[in-house]
Amino acid sequence: VQLQASGGGLVQAGGSLRLSCVASESTRSLLTVGWFRQAPGKEREFVAAHRWSGASTHYVDSVKGRFTISRDNAKNTVYLQMTSLKPEDTAIYYCAAATSRIIVSAIGYQRMYDYWGQGTEVTVSS
């Protein structure tokens, strides 16, 4: 499965962006999809995930209430709607997917994901 992320760009603090991640195959087979990010000089970190079957969503505390992950299986696409953006949200954002339904306690572990996109850069200016 190949994942293609897009939608990044330069935005002022307080603004919004919507990232998209298109899969080369049906997202119905990807029971868990997620977004991670890597800020300059920092390690890649978990941002959000969506688990199929029950449609549960999970977020890192720093983005709760501001970011929303969703998927459209008809379009084989996963989205990350980002609002109230802050300069600390500046990073390269990666989408990831797993064929398994990752348990909640492990949903932020990168090694649990089977497929990764190439990343899309988000820059938030103050």
C-alpha positions, 0 to 999 in steps of 0.5 A: 500500500502506498500513501500520498500525503498532501495539504501542507503549507504556510499558515499564520497562527490561528489559521487552519489547514486540512491534510489529506492522505490518499491510499493506493488501495482501499482504506477499508483494509486499513483498520488503523490510520494515523498521523505523526509529525516531526518538528525540526530537531525533534523526534517524530511523535504521534498526533492522531489515529482513527480505528475502523470498526467502532470509529474511535479516534485518539489524539495527543493531548496537545492537539485535542480540541483543535485537530480532527482525524477522519476518513472517507473510504469511498475516496481511500483518503484519510484527513487531518483537519487542523484548526487554531494552529500554533507555531509549535505545530510546525513540523513535517506531517506523516500519515501511516496505516496498519492492517490491524486494529491497534490497541489503544495503549499502543496506538502511538507506537510507530512500529505498529504501523505497516505503511507510511506516506512521504510527509507534508510540511506544515509551517505556522508563523507567529 
